[in-house]
């Protein structure tokens, strides 16, 4: 069934743009046919990065989006921390734009903090906004203390999103990064949202049978129960893309949410945000 551009959307953080709640991740190398099928289903939020396949992922995304209206896409890429200096940041952004075949990114993220000057990187991202090369800026894999430092370096804009590892196995962001996002009207984007799902297959499958969707769609729907969250599952096949898309239309009951909470309880976290 073709639901192009009909997928449920939410306002994406401080951008205040409606963005598909289920997007498409592209690490390490995406399948063009699967990406295009996802676009036809309304999964117009595509995430990539300059490091994925050493730029090859961005090139394949550029190939996949040809023929789709640019204004209906939400394209996100990420810059390596070693390219966060002012001159390197400009060159890195221009490289991503060239590989994607577009004139601007909808959101551009610092991939992780790294050892560089965080304030300089954030100032450089803000400069890219003023130049019209990116419409919004964000971060990935930042803890609340890093988020506070990153936001303090900005003068004219705000962090649109924080992209983090978030799935049933790794839910500690709900007690750390998600509260920061909610307090600052920023989006939380879950990467690897299906990680560790096999441990909870029985619970997810039982609920999925009620909704007539795969267990994976239930796992995604659980993360999406919070209005500030978006998910970007990677799918290598058209079948996986279709399963992911179904999550956008699932409304879990309070009882079903409680069952998943019991199967995959929220754990305490001491230390930095886990990554993969």
Helices and strands as residue ranges (DSSP letters): E 9-11, G 13-15, E 18-20, E 24-25, H 32-40, E 45-47, G 52-55, H 56-65, G 70-72, E 74-79, G 81-83, H 86-100, E 107-110, H 118-131, E 137-140, H 144-152, E 161-165, G 172-175, H 177-183, E 187-191, G 197-200, H 201-211, H 215-223, E 229-231, H 238-246, G 247-249, H 254-263
